Amino acid sequence: MLIRLLFLLLFAFAAATQAEEPLPPEQAFRFSARAVDAKTIEARWQITDQYYMYRDKFKFALDGGTLGAPKLPPGKMKVDENFGNVEVYRKEVKILLPVEATGPVTLKAISQGCWDGGICYPPITQEARFDMAAAGSAVAPAPTPGLAQGDETSQIAGLFKGDNLGLILASFFGFGLLLSLTPCVFPMIPILSGIIVNHGHAVTHLRAFVLSLAYVLGMAVTYAAVGVAAGLSGTLLSAALQNAWVLGGFALVFVVLSLSMFGFYELQLPAALQSKVSDSANRRGGSLPAIALMGALSALIVGPCVAAPLAGALLYIAQTGDAVLGGSALFVMSLGMGAPLLLVGAFSRSLLPKSGPWMEGIKKFFGVIMLATALWLVSPVIPLWLQMLGWALLLVIPAIYLHALDPLPPHAHGWQRLGKGLGVVLLLGGAAMLMGVLGGARDPLQPLGFLRGGAAATAAHGPVFERVASVEQLDARLAAAKAAGKPVMLDFYADWCVSCKEMERFTFADAKVAARMNQMVLLQADVTANNDADKALLKRFGLFGPPGIIFWSTAGSELGDLRVVGFVPADKFLPTLERALR
């Protein structure tokens, strides 16, 4: 109950601090357009509360066709200190535009509005591009700097505009379930399993579930709080934790825990303190605050992933300052991400064997899993050859304990034979990894890739990007590409971003994808350091962290409806490239 109260107070305070600040005009008057039919375009503005637009200030122009007289709905009269008696629109306005065109067109809309707090904005120009041949399909406007439009992130952000709170929360719980299948959540499974195992065979079904629930709630509250802070500040705060010292310290904790599971030492409190803690645990059913804290730390350090649902919620928060609704969606999404972890807690008691020799084997198994988790944590900040050496050792050493090199007794039973077979497979995998390290391979999934030869190995890494480190560098490269008539692709990357590395390994390295990408100017913004220049690049495009991909046409205009946020497999990314190259 206390956590829930603190959660609501945090969002209420964050929303209150933002309430009196005027919004940028593109956020106060959100523009979209669609082709109703082959001869009509509908232009629409969603007007934020406490803002209004002047009816007589709308002007339109059409490139690629002829535009008729706009059909403006009647407005409401207002006595304006600047213009006297005027008609204005609030909440929403839809304007129908007669069109004569048969192909691609660009609509330019000029409008002007004010804030009730005493600020009037200068006229702003917004654009929308679409093909009249595909009349009737919804179309997103051309994006303004710092604001994503028309992509999946914006569509998810648009979900908040509905009035059905239940639908919004249910949708984000479903998004969380989908995100639970990503690498962001997998490392949390051995962490939670290790907690359950450490409680021993005496743990009940109910206690295991309660421990898991405390862990998941700690994770969910942290995701929501950090997400709201990121949305209001315009930066990915968890990126600050992705450095060698923080990750190394957290990995060291797992190494210490794993060595205790191997029997090198026993971690325990002094006898007097242990007795007091034990009595408290028996009364309260476990050290739930400590486990919730473990969940919070795991969320911060193990899962700083940015996918479309998370980015959509952050975009909505940043645009409107509605931290209560956006934060609630993030909280529910985190619960969806934690649902598999609750299953781990609910069924872990059934999977644990009775006390005996088997229990020692289980502890050693989780010791290896924790070492693997520690290596996975520090992998973004250590060289690739050292990563591969670590994985090789994690394969070879357990293989020896499984008697991969020892002869089986004449009458070995089935489990012994199965264990030896598994040990042999692990030994071969570890040997291949060691050969890869010595041969210069740098891909743990293809340790023997260097045997294919230099050209093939180079092709496997995909296209080569040119790095841009600031907004000024990006503008210079965009201008050069426009002069050369080349389309541009900008990829946001970070060393600690798991989904970024998935894009490199599984999407960009695909032969068909690489062939299309090589027809573009390929730029990459490495935001690993999360410094001021990195934050400025992210803010310009309304992004909160990597991965994110932006496209520009040969004419130099940003293709806002083709934005990609989060991991996308090669077969789905290829059509996006095809559209960008048209």
MARSEZA-224983 format. One record per residue: x, y, z of N, C-alpha, C, O in turn. Coordinates in pm, whole numbers, plus 50000, padded with zeros to 5 digits. Example, Ala and Ser with C-alpha at 12.3 -4.5 7.8 and 13.67 -1.06 7.14 Angstrom:
2
513194943150780512304955050780513204967050780514244966850846512854977550708513674989450714512905000350787513415011450804
//
This chain:
582
500844988050000500005000050000500885012650000500585022449932501995012050079502885023550085503535026249951503655037749909503975015349882504595016949750503615023349653503975032049574502345018749660501335024049569501115039049592500975046849498501085042949723500865056949757502025065549708501825076349652503265060749731504435068149684504425069449532504785079949478504005058849465503935058649319502985069549267503325076949174501795070449329500815080349286501275094449320501075103749241501895096249437502395109449474503485114149380503535125949345504375104749337505445108249243504875113649113505335123949064503885106849058503305110948931502505123948946502525132448857501795125249060501025137449081501945149549090501655160149035503075147849161504035158849172504645162149037504765173849001505025151548959505635153948828504665160948736505055169948661503385156948740502395163248653502155177848694501985186648610502135180248827501885193848874503005203348836502755214948803504245198448840505375207048806505375210848660505995220748622504695202948576504685205748433503455213648388503395218148273502465215248480501165220248437501195234548387500445238148297502055242848445502035257048413503035260948306503215272848281503685251448242504665254448138503995254048000503335244047969504135264347917503545263947782504225253347696505435251247706503445246747613503955236247526504515242247397504105253147357505435235147332505815239247196504585238547105503695230447129504515246947002503295247446920502965234046854501795230546841504005226446812503735213646747503085203646842502385194446798503305205446973502685196747071501315202047113500395194247138501175215047121499895220947159498845218847049497665216847078499295219246921498375217746806498895206246720499665208446626498485194046751499025182046686498305179746552497085177846549499055179846446498525179746309498615165746249499605158646269497575161846176497595149546096496705151745974495895161045972496845143145873496025144545752495815130845690496615121745710494725129545615494465117145542493665120145416492955130145408493795111345319493015112545196491685105345216491645093045226490615112945223489285106845243488875098845119488365087745129489115104845003488895097944876489855104044775490735111844811489675100544646490625104944545490575119944520491455125344452489565127044573489435141344548489315149744675489015161744668489545143644792489355151044917490445147245018490755135445038491005157545080491955155645191491335161445317490745172245315491465154145426491015159245556492245162945639493095154445668492335175745678493385180345769492795181645908491705187145925493525176546007492955176446143494005181146244495185177846234493545188946341494405193246452493775188646583492595191346610494555181846665494165178746802494705190046889495915192046897493805197246955494185209247029494185206047179493175201647234495315208147242495455205147385494565214547468494295225847428494115209447584493295217647673494035230647708495255230747724493275241647720493775255047751494485261447631495185271447646494305255747513494855261547391493725262947289492735255847296493885272347194492875274247089493565278946962494695283746965492845277346846493375281246715492415290846647491195289646662492965300446571492155310446501491625304546370492365298346294490295306446346489675301146225490175308146100490325301845995490445321146110490795328645989492315328545960492765335345868493075321046036494525320646015494985308245939496175306545915494045299545902494425287445829494685290745681493875297545617495805285945630496135287245488496715273945440497385266945516496455270645312496875257745260497505259345122497135268245045498455250545092499065249744959499325235044929499525227045020499325231544798499505217544758500555216644648500395222744542501605209144672502605206344571502265193144502502095182844568502165193544369501835181544294500395180544254499985170344199499595190944279498185190644243497555204244262498225213944296496225204944239495475217444253494565216444374493905206244394494535227144455493765227244579492575236544565492715247944521491375231644602490175239744600490005247644729490895247744814488855254344743488585262444862488355253344982487545244144974489065255745093488885247245211487505249045273486945259945269486965238345332485655238545397485885238445547486065227845607485865250445608486135251745750484835251045829483855257545791484785243345937483585242946021483465255946101484455262946119482275259246147482125271546228482855270046361482935259146418483395281246408484075281246537483225287846644482045290546623483845290446759483165297146869483755311246883484965313246870482875320846910483315334746920484105336947049483795331447155485135345247035485965348447151486415363047138486755367547029486405370147249486935383747251488435382647278488855379347389489215385547176490665383947184491325397647197490995407047125492275398547292492915411447316493775415947200494095427747188494175406547113495015410146998494195413146873494525422346798493115405346849492385406346723490915409946740490185410146641490455412746861489055416246882488165403946883488545393546937486935405146821486025393846814486465384346702486495388146585486805372046739487305362346642486665348746668486205345846779486655340546563486215326646577487425317946606488465319246541487285308946703488405300146742487915285746752486715283046763488855276846749488585262446767489285257646894490405261846924488615248846966489215242047081489005226847066488135222346992489815219347137489735204747139490175198447007491165191147003489425201446899489745195146770489095203046656488025208946672489785203046541489195208846421489555200146301490695195846286488545197546216488755189946093488365198745975487275204445973489255199745876489015208245759489125199745634490135192945613488085200045549488075192445424488615201145311488245212845298489495195145229490165202445120489905195344987490355184044970489205201644893489055195644759490405195344687491175204944694490675184244617491995182344554491815177044413490935168844386492655181944322492765176244189494205171144172495125179044149494375158044185495715152044174495565137244150494555131244185496585131244088496535116844057497725109144113497775096944099498655115744175499855109044226500285114544359499455119644435501575113744390502065118844518501905133944529502165141244433501485138644647501315152944671501865156144810502015147444895502175168944831502605173944962501705185445002501645195644933501005183845113500115194245164500885202745265501505197445358500835216045246501435225345340500315233045409499505239645343500275232145541499215238645619499835248945713500745245745789499335261445707499785272145795498655275145894497505276945854498995275846023497985278446124498595286746237499815288346245497725292046323498185300246435497225298346552496015297146533497795298046672496965296246791497595302646912498675308546904496915301447026497345307747151497105298447269496365288647261497755301947380497565295347508496795304647600497055316647604495835299147675495045307347767495915314147873495515324147932497115308547895498005314447995498615327547953499315333748033498375331847828498845345047788499895345247680500535355547659500095334047610501085333547504500395330747372499585321547363500725338647267500265335947132501465332047046502495338647050501315321546971502415316246890502415322846752501355326846703503575324146691503615328746552503055317846460502965306346502502685321346337502175310946244503215299846226504415302546216502735287446220503615275946199503165268646072501975268246039504125262846004503855255045882504105240345910505155236545962503115232145876503235217645894502905210845761502105215945682503525199245737503375192645607502905178245624503115171845727502245173445520501855159345511502045154745367501695161845273502605142945350502855137245217502105124045203502095115845294501465122245088500815109445061500525108344912500685117844835500075096544874499785093544734498275093044716497595084844778497745101844631496285102044611495775089444544494585086544548496695081744483496275069044423495855059144531495085050044504496365061044653495995052244765495025059644855495155059144978494055066544796493125074944871492365066744975492005055244953492145073245088491375067045194492225061445304491695058145411493545060145283494405054845387494865066045477495085077345431495015063145605495465073245701496905076845674497715068245640497225089445690498555094345656499085102845770498345110345833500375101545795501015109645899501665121745837502135121045723501705132945909502365144745857503875143145860504415134545929504535151645783505985151945790506405156245929505825165645983507395149545989507725152346128508425165746145509185170146058508145172046256508895183946294510015179746385509915169246448511105187646394512235183446476511805180346617511055187746680512305169046665512035165046802510705158246821510305155746935509985155046715508665149046730508485138346625508545141246506508245126046669508045114946577506595114546534505695116146617506345112346407504985111946355504835099946263505725097246182503725092946273503375082846175504025069446195503585059746134505065068346277505705055446298504965047846406503975052646462505455035646436504775027346535504765033946672503785032846746505845040746707505905047646835504795057846848504125058546951504585066046743503535076246747502155070046749501245075246813501995058846678500695052146680500375047046820499225047946864501385041846890501165037247027500895049047119500035048247207501635060147098501365072247177499945077147153499295082247244499465075647029498095079746997497035071647068495895076047081497405059547114496465051247188495975058247313494835056047356496815066747373496455073747497495345083947474494685087947569495145088247350494155098747325492735093547339491795101447349492565080247341491235074747361490785076547505491585079447594489495075047527488935076947661488845063947741488505064447859489145052647681488975039647747490245036147823491185030547766490275039447952491465036648033491735021648041492895017448037490675013648052490854999148060491534993647936492394984947945491144998747818491744994047693493224997847688494064989847645493535010047732494935014447732495785005347820496845000647778495335002947943496124994848035496214980347989497264974048002495114974947935495154961247884496124960047767496844950147755496134970247680497044970047565498494970047611499314962647558498804978247711500184979047756500584966647836501764963047839499644960247901499974947347964500334937147856501264929247873499594937447745499924928547633501274931847572502034922847537501584945047559502914948847511504004943247603505044938547556503744943847735504714938547830504944923647814506074918947825503864916247788504014901847765504894899147644505714889947645504724907147538505564905547419507014909147450507934902247405507224919747527508584923647562509254913347652510484912547656508454905447724509054895147811509774884447730510544876647786509514883947599510184874147513511484879547456512144872647378511864891747492513084898047440514244895547535514024891647650515484897747489516654895847576516674905047697517454902747789515834915447699515824924647813515404917647942515854921348050514544907547931513954901348049514634888148085514624884248202515224881247988515794868048013516774867948131516714858648212517694877748144518634877048256517984877748393518584873648492516734882948400516084883748530515614870048579515414868148699515444860548487514974847248527515974840148617515574835348723517274839148580518204832948674518404840848802518694834948907518254854148796518374861948919517294857849017517574854749133516034857648970514924853949057515014839249098514744835849213515394830549004515514816349036516564814149144516374805949234517664821549135518704820449237518184824549374518554818549475517334835049378516744839149506515894828049564515984825249684515084821649481514224810849529515064799049577514804793349682516094795549498516944784149535517644786749668517784777649750518084799149689518774802349814517894800649936518394799150048516564800849917515664798650030515544783750064514954780150166516114775249979516164761050011514894753649979513934759249926514914740450014513794731749980512574734250067511484729450036512744741850178511614743950269510654754850219509594756550279510984761950116510124772650067508824766850013508824756949941507704773250050506394768650005506024775149873506654784749829504964769749810504464775649686504094790249707504464798949628503374792949816502894806549842504054816049867504074827149816505024811549947506144820349978506984823149853507444834449832507164812949770507924814949645507214825049555507854833449492505884824049550505124833449467505204847649523505354857249448505114848949657505184862149719506564868349696506664880349669507614860449707508964865449679509064870349535509644880849508508494862649442508524866649301507724879349279508134888049203506584880449347505744892349332506474904849383506394915449322507174903449496507944914849548509014919149447509224931049426509664909449386510694912249287510094919549166510634929649120508964914549116508324920348998507794934349028507904943248944507224936449148506724949849182507864959749194507734971249152508984955449250510154964349255510614968249117510964979749091510614958449026510984960948887509994970548821510394979848751508684968248844507654976148777507654990548824507564999748743507764992648955507785006349008508995013948953508895025748920510125007048943511345013648894511205017148747511555028248707510715007848665510515010748523509595022748505509865031648424508505023048581507545033948566508155047248610508005057248541508835047348725509415059748776510495065048682510525076948651511405056248638512465060448547511875064548412512345074048350510845057248366510205060748240509575074448244509705082248150508885077648354508265090848368509335101648374509215112048309510395099148452511475109048459512115111048322512445122248285512285100048247512855101148113511925108948020512385117247941510625106348031509685113447945509645128347973509545136447881509735132048102509675146148138510995153348113511005165348086512105145948121513405152348103513925151147961514825158447921513355141747883513785140047744515065132347729515775134247630515405123547824516635115647812516405102047876515495100447957517225092347839517135078947894518025078348017519245076548006517415079848136518215080648258518975067848287520085068348339518415056348253519095043848283520385042348204521225034148239520545050248097521805049548021522985053648106524105049148083522735062348207523835066748293524405055348374525545056148421523625044548392524105033148469524885023148385525475013748438524885025148254525545015648166527015019248147527435022948037527785018248254529225020648244529965009348314529365001348385531275008848294532064997548342532004996148493531964984848544532005007248568532025006248713530715000648768530724991848853529595005748719528295001048769528064986548729527724978148812528244983548599528014969948553528994960148617528624948948653530264964448630531254955848693530914952848838531074941548884530454963048912530064960849051528894951449064528884942749151527904953148977526734944448983527104930048944526614920549003527994928748843528444915348803529234908848915529154896648934530004916648989530794911149100529894904949206530244894849266528734911049230527774905449325527374891349281527304882249364527124889549151526724876449102527874866349111527654854549138529104871049088530254862049100530394857349245530624845449270530244866549340530334862949482529254852949519529524843149588528034855249473526944845949502527174832249438526914821949499527674832349315527874819649245528964811249312528824799049323530044817649357531124810149422530644803749553531104793049591529704810549621529154804449742528334792049708528284782549786527694791949590526934780249549527834768649510527414757049514529064771649472530024761049442530694755649567531474746149559530394761449684530934756449810532284762149849532924756949940532744772749780534024778749818533934785349956534924785750029532794790549990532554796450121531054797050141530284794050049530644800850261529214801750292528914815950336529514821050431528004822250266527604835850301526534835350409525434830350386526854840550525525864841150632526184852450728527334856850738525154857150800525304867850896525854862351028525824850251050526364871151115526734866551249525554859851318524404863051289525854850551410524814842051468523684850051531522504847051510524034860351611522994868151680522104875351581520874875151593522734881951480521954889151381521164879651294520034882651253521754867951265521064858051182519804853051250518784850851185519874851351383518704846751458517594857051454516424853651438517984869951469516974880551467516314881651328515094882851317517154881151222516614881851086515734869851056514694871150991516144858051105515354845951081513984846951146512974843351086513954852151273512654853751340511774863551264510574861251248512384874751216511624884551139511104878551011509964881050972511944870550943511544864450816510404854650836509504853850754510454847250948509394837550975508064844551001507004839550964508144856351065506904863551094506334870050969505114870650952507204874950881506744882950768506754875450636506324880850534507254863050636507234855250513508384858350421508294855350302509494864250471510654866650384511034881350385510224889850421512264884350345512744898150340512264904550211513034906250117510994908250208510394913350086510994926650040511224928349920511274936250131511894948650082513234946250013513534952649912514054937050066515344934250004515164928249864515914931549772514164919549850513944913449719513354923549622513684923449503512474932549672511954943149586513084952249540513094956749425514054954949629515204963049591516024955949483516534962349391516134942549495516854934849393516134936149258516784937349154514824935849261514064937649137514264951449078514364952948956514324961749166514544975449118515914976749052516044982748946516944971149117518284971749059518354964148928519014968548834517684952748921517684944948798517044952848685517544952648572515954959848713515284967748610516184978748559516194981648439516934985048649517794996148610518994991548528519364998048430519584980348569520884976648512520754965948405521514966048308519814956648421519694945848324518834949748205519064944748095517854958548225516894960748117516694974848071515544979348073517714982348029517474995747975517124995247827517735002247746516154986947790515824985147648514734995047608513814997847685514835000347489513825009247434513155002347317513775000347212511904998547333511114992647226509945002047197509735011847269509194999147092508125008147049507105011147159506745022747175506615001147237505645004547342506215014047446505545023647485507445011547491508055020247590508275034247531507975044247596508795034947409509035047847344507725055347322507675067547336506655048047287505355054447267504825060847395504305071947392504965053647508504525059247635505355071447672504815081447719506665070647651507525082047682507215093947592507245105447637506915091247465506565102047373505295109147418505225121447414504305101447462503065107547511503335116147633502825127347643504155111047728504475118647848505185131547812504875142247865506165130547719506935142347681506055152647612506255164647630505085148147532504235157447457503215164347547502945176247529502665157047642501535162247720501875165047866501175172747931502935159047917503235160348059502285152448147502315154048269501435143848088500505135748165501255123748224501175112648171501985126148334502795115548393501955104948461502405093548474500745108248504499905098548573499475087448477499655075648506498895091348362498445081148266499625073948203499635061648194500635081548159501795075148098502525066048194502925054948157502695070548318503375062348418502575049948454503155039248476501245051148461500405039448488500555029048378500605017048406500625033648253500805024248142502165017248151502265005348126503205024748188504525018748204504525008548318505154998048307503815011648426503735002448539503064989448498503544978548530501924990648427501194978748384502014970848281502004958548281502714978148191503564971348094504654963348164504974952248122505214968948272506244961848348505674949448415506354939248426504414950148460503784938248516503654927348410503834915548439503324931348286503284921548177504644915348152504754903348129505704923648158507054918448142507404908748254508154899248233506854911248374507184902748488506304890548503506564882148590505254889148419504354877548433505114864248424504864855448506506034862448327506794849748325507604847648452507824836248494508074858548514508824857248638507934852348751508374844748838506674856548750505734851348850505514836448831505364829048929505494831848705505364817548680506584809948733506464799048787507764816048716508974809948772508814808048922509144797548977508314818548989508124817449133507064807449172507214800149270505974807049095504874798149130505244783449116504774775149194506084780149016506374765948989507774761749033508124749949023508584771449082509954767649119509964757549233510834748849238509004758749325508954749249438508734735049388509314725649443507914733349286507654719949233508874714249163509074702149160509714723149106510874718549031512064715549120512984708449079512064721049244513194718649333513134704449389512074700249435514234697049386514244683549441514284683849593514524694249654514044672249654514164671049798515624672849839516544671449758515794675949966517154678050015517994665549997517534654450025519224667149950520104655749925521134659249820521344671049792521794649149762522834651749661522314659849542523044668049485521044657349505520494664949392520524679949418520744687949328520294683649546520244697749579521584704449554521634715949512522674697349580524004702849552524204704949403524794714849361523704695449324523804697049178523014709049128523474716249039521834711149186521014722649147521724735649184521724745149105522334736249302523054748349343524214751349248524444762849213524934740949207526054743149114525534747848978526154756148913524384742448936523794746748809523474761648813523794769048719522854766248923522544780448932523794788748953523824800548919524834782749009526104789749017526654793048879527144804048856526554783348787526994785548648526114796148582526604804848510524784795348606523864805148547524194819248595524134828848518524524820548723524854833848776526164839048718526304850948692527144830048696528374834348630528084839048487528644849048441527194831748418526814835748283526114849348285526334857648196525264851748385524594864648397525594875848421525474886648363526594873248506527634883248531528394886548404528684898248377528724876248325529434878748199528554886448102529034895348032527274883048097526344890048007526234904748046526134913447959526254907548178526134921348223527304929948177527114941248133528514924548188529694932648156530074931848009531004938647967529384923547930529754921947789529734934947709530544936247618528834944847740528884957147661530134965547685530454974247603530864963247795531984972047828533324964747828534314970247876533364952447775534634945247764534844941447619533874940547544536104939047576536374935447436535684922347398535414913847483535414920847267534724908847220535544896247244534994885747277536884897247228537704885247249537614880547394537644868547421537494890047488537374886347629536004880347658535884871247740534964885347591533644879147603533704864547559533214855647629534304862247442534354848547389535184839447479534854827747496536264844647537537064836647629536254832947752536334821747802535454842447802534604839647917533574828947886533354819847967532924829847768531944819647731532614806047712532034795647745533824805947658534544793347641534784786647774534574774547788535224794247875535464788548007534174783648071534154773348139533074791048048531784786848104531244774148038530364767548094531754770747921531364758247856532304746847893531854735747920533604749447896534584738847917534564733748061534564721648084534554743048159534654738648298533454730248342533674719748402532194734248315531084725248348531164711848273530734701548325531704712148149531844699548075532754689748148532494677748148533814694848210534714686148286534004680348408534174668648440533204688748476532454683748592531404673548552531004665248633530954674048427529994664048376530694651548322530074643248256532004650348350532794638448315532914636648164532914625348114533014648048092533164646947946534444639747908534494633247803535514640847991536804634647960537024621548035538054615148016536074617548119536234605248198535504593648132534434595648074536054581448139535334569848084534144566148172534204567248294533074561948110531894557548184532134543648243532824535448183531564540848361531644527148414530884517448324529984521648250531234504648329530604494948237529084494648244528414492848142528554496448363527094495448378526494509148413525654510148502526924519348342526414532848369524934533748336524474528348236524184540548422522744541948397522494553548301523414560748263521244555148263520884564748159521244579148192521704586448103521054583448317521354597248353522844600248340523234611148300523684590148376525124592248361525514594048214526334602648180524914585848130525214586947986524714600347930525394606647849523514604547974522994617447928523894628947973524174638147896524344628348099525224638748149526534639348073527034650148042527114627548043528364627347968528164632847827529004640247776527034629147764526744634347630526634649447630527164656147541525934654947731525824669447742527204675647764527534686147709528014668947847529354674047874530214674447748530974683847728530094664147664530864663847539530444675347447531294681747385529124678047438528634689047355529164702447407529604710847328529134704247540529654716747597531154718047571531644728947543531874706747582533314707147559533644711047415534544719047391532894705347320533124708847180532804723647154533534730447082531714728447214531364742647198532424751647257532794761747197532924748247375533964756247437535254756047357535934766247344535604744147301536814743147219536674751847093537624758547053535494751647032535264760046914535404774746949535944782646871534894778647068534994792547111536464796547131536864807547094537244787447190538664790447210539394791547077540254800247060539044782946982539644783846849539284797246784540114803446718538054801746804537634814546749538424826046806538804835246733538694825746939539494836247001540884836546940541404847246906541504824746924542854824146868542874827646719543874832846669541764824846649541704827546506541274841646471541254845346353540914849646571540534863446546539044865546525538644876646488538204855446547536754857146532536244866246644536804866346753535194873646617534644882746717533134881546727532454890946767532604869846691531174867346701530954854446780531234843646727530454855146906530264843046986529324832946920529424820946947528394837646835527474828446769528104821646648527594811546600529204827146598529914821146485531414821146513532174828146446531854813446613533254813946653534224809046546535394812846547533754800646455534624795646349534404802846217534804797946111533764814546224533494822146102534734826446029534694828645908535864827646101537114831946036537594821645935538414824945849537114809045943537544798645849536934800545711537414794645614535874808945700535244811145570536054820245481535804821145361537024826945538537834836245458537484850445488536414853345543538384859545452538234873745486537014880145427536314887345497536704877745298535574884545232534264880445295533394888845320534114867245320532864862545377532684867645519531594871445561533814867745593533714872645731533334887345734532554891545819533874895045641533534909245636532064911245601531394919645660531564903345504530174904745463529214901645577528134907345585529634892145667528744888145775528474899545872527474899345944529364909545875529184920545967528254931245911527904940645983527834930145786526884939445731527514952245681528734953445679526694961845640527194974545583527994982645685527904980445806528774991945633529625000445716528975014245731528555020245632528885019045854528275032045884529355042745903530485039945942528965055045873529795066645904529255072946032528065076046040530115075046130529685080246259529455095346253530235102646192528385099846318528145114146339528015116246490527315108846559528715126446541528795128246686528045140546736528005142946856527435148246646526725160246689525665163946587525655158846475524775172846625523735177746535524365184846415523885183646303525455192146439526115199546331526695189946228526555192146107527355179346274527895169446181526775162846101526915160545980525675159846167524555153646098524005162845990523765158445878523805175546022523275185045924524185186145803523725187145689525495186045827526445186945717526365174845625526405176245503526245162945684526155150845602524815150145529524755145345416523735154845593522435155045525522455164545406521895161445301523085175945423523175185545312523985179745196523605181445080525075172845227525885166645121525115155645050525205154444928524355147645125523555136945064522455142644976522175137344869521825153545021520775159944940521355165144809520745163644703522545171244816523175176444694523525165144598523495167044476523855153444652524195141944568522965133944526523085124444449521795137544576520575130344542520535116244598520015107144534521075114344721521135101044784520205100644905520165110144982519475089644923518695088045046519635085445164520765081045145519155088045284519985086945405519285078245508518065078845523520075070245578519585062445692520465065645812521685064245806519855069945922520565073046045520185062646151519005060846181521185055846206520965045546306521505050346441522665054246451520655050046545521085053146681521525040246750520785030446754522755040446803523385028346857524045031446992524425042847018524165021147077524945022247201525535008547232524914998247202526705008347291527364995647323526544987347420526584975047415525794994047510525034986747611523634982847562522864976947637523314985947439521974983447386521914969547321522504967347215521224960347385521124946647335520414946247200520844939147109519324953847188518554953547063519364959346947519174955246832520264968946977521134974446871522024963446813522214962646692522564955146901523444944446856522654933546783523174927146692521414931546824520544922446749520324927546607520364919846511520094940646594519914946546461521154944346375521034940846257522334946246432523574944346356523744929946312524104927146198523484920646406523794906646381522764899646295523114891646208521484902646317520444895046250519734902646138519144896346050519774915946140519034923846040519974930045938519854927345818520914938345984521824944945891522724935045817523124937645704523044923745880523934913945816523234905345712523884897945639521894906245704521164898645602521554903645462521644915745440521784894445370522304898145238521374907745164521844917545106520064905145167519134913745095519044927545159519004937745091519024927745292518964940445363520234948545337520174960545311521384941845345522664948745323522744954645183523274965645164522214947345083522254952444945521444965344932521864974544861520304966144998519484978344991520134989545071520135001045027520674986345186521294996645270522495002945200522765014845217523214995045121524395000145052524055010044941524945016344885522765011444909522325021544813522045034944881521645044544815522265035745012521985047845089523275053345149524305046645152523185065645197524225071145283523905066345425522855069645480524805058545483524555052245613525285060045722526515060545725524525065845811525065073445923524695066546053523655060046063525545067746153525275061646284525665071246395526755076946396524755073046489525005081246608525225071846726524295065246771526455071246775526795062846889526545070847017527305080147048525475067347090525095074947209525475067447337524835069247441526505059047328526935051347444527275060347562526885057447675528005071247536528465080047644527325087947708527455092347822526215089747637525065097347687525475111447731524985116547832526395117747653526845131347685525875141547626524845137947570526215154347639525295164847593525045164147443523915166347398526095160947365525905159947219524985148247186524145149347096525125137047258524245125547235522795129047269521865125647195522615135947381521255139647422520625149247322519425148547296521435158147266520905167547166520445160147041519415163546983521205150146998520805142246881519505134746908518615134646824519405128447025518185121147058516985130647067515905127547018517185142247130516085151647148515585157147016514395159746999516495158846921516095164346791515035155546725514155160646655515105142446747514175133346681513145127546778512445117946744513065133146898512065128546994512305114347040511355107447075513565109847041513905096347085514395096847229514925106947275514215085747300514635084947439515785075247458516245073347571516235069247352517355059947359517365051047237516395050847161518455043647217518545034547104517805021547134517495018647250517515013547031517745016146889516635024646827515475023846866517035032846731516095040846655516695043846518517875046946509515895042946414516385044846277515515055246208514285054246208516155065346147515475076346078515895076145932517055073545901514955078845842515245079045698514975092845639514105100145686515755096345534515535108445454515455104645307516145095545262514625111645233514485109045090515625115545013516455122545070515655113144882516695119244797516545134444792517505141544762515325139444821515095153944822515495160344955515405172544970515945152245052516395157645179515325158945284515585164545390514105153845259513025154845357512955141945439513125130945387512715143545568512645131945657511375123945629510295129645614511515110945623510385101845600509865097145735510225086445783509015105645797508595103145934507815090345953507855084446061507085085945849506265073945864507075061145852506515050245864508375062245828509215050245814510125048145935510995039545931509945055646038510805054046155510725039946211509675033446206511845035246265511915022046327512455023846469513505029846488511725018646567512155019146707512145004946761511144997946748513265000646821513354986946872513824977346765514024981046650514004964746805514484954546712513414950846610512254948746645513824949946483512934945646374513694935046293514814937746249513114923246273513824912946195513984916946049513324926046001514874909945980515234913545843514034913445749513904922445665513144903545762512024902445669511024914045683510334917445587510964920045802510074931545821510784944745794510144954645761512104944845808512874957045785513054959645636513164971145593513104948945556513344950345412512274958745343512634967445263510964956745369509954965345305510124980145341509844988845258510564983045462510804996845501511915002945415511815014345372512974995345392514065000045306513575002345163513965012145099512734993345114512214994744978511435007744964511565014844864510625010945063509845023345058510755035545067510495045745002511815034645148512745045945161513515048545032513955059745007513675038244949514455039544826513615043744706514155045844598512315044944723511455048644608511715062944563511095067644469
//
